Each structure stands twice: as C-alpha cells, then as structure tokens.
Amino acid sequence: MAGSLVQLGHLFFTAGGTLYACIGKSLNSISKEFFLAATAGLYIWIGFALWRDTKVYGYSSPLTSIKELIFGL
C-alpha cells in the first residue's frame, strides 16, 4: 500500500517538474485552452486516484491517502 503511494507521489513530482521545466518554452506554442484542459485533466486524474484509493483501502477520507503519502503512517 505505502509503496504504491510512494510511486504515485514520485510520478506526480516527476510529471510536475517536467511540466514546469517546459512551461517557459512552450507557453507561447500551446493555446491557453489546451493548457487549462490539460491542467483540469491532471486535477481530475489526481482526484479519481485518491477517490479509488479511498474505496479500495476502506478509508473514511481521501485525505488519509495524502497523509499516508506525506508522513508514511
């Protein structure tokens, strides 16, 4: 369980770092609508992952997964 959350956290940091490293160069080459749609898709994907994690492991709150990811409880 904790291993999958660590992998998920690593994925978020890697994807986020890559996005922000490229954003300065590519902001002028992509449309504002595409950027907003991609950002919204990322937030929806994160929300869906937390919701499913809550259902699968029987937590009462999606924040439990985040707390476990950060503090390793």
Residue, then its C-alpha position, 0 to 999 in steps of 0.5 A: m500500500a505505502g509503496s504504491l503511494v510512494q510511486l504515485g507521489h514520485l510520478f506526480f513530482t516527476a510529471g510536475g517538474t517536467l511540466y514546469a521545466c517546459i512551461g517557459k518554452s512552450l507557453n507561447s506554442i500551446s493555446k491557453e485552452f489546451f493548457l487549462a484542459a490539460t491542467a483540469g485533466l491532471y486535477i481530475w486524474i489526481g482526484f479519481a486516484l485518491w477517490r479509488d484509493t479511498k474505496v479500495y483501502g476502506y478509508s473514511s477520507p481521501l485525505t488519509s491517502i495524502k497523509e499516508l503519502i506525506f508522513g508514511l503512517 
